[in-house]
Amino acid sequence: MTCREELIADALALLHAHGFTPQIQENGKHIKLKWVDFGRRYTLVISRTPSNNQARQQSRATLRRLLRNASQNGRAR
């Protein structure tokens, strides 16, 4: 599994665990995972060619931060 595939799989698993079914948009230089939470739209952007060894951790941290902030504001499922 490539780094990009791992990033996408991690993000999808985390979103599915929180009850979201994101759309995957694969045009351009980046892959975008989009989902809606109580009318608010979110987008997670993943590079097609991550050049950083920590890309997986950074992507996961960003997604967790988004989900945590949404739950603190009473919008998470």
Buried (B, 14 or more C-beta within 10 A) or exposed (E): EEBBEBBBEBBBEBBEEBEBEBEEEEEEEBBBBBBEBEEEEBEBBBBEEBEEEEBBEEBBEBBEEBBEEBEEEEEBE
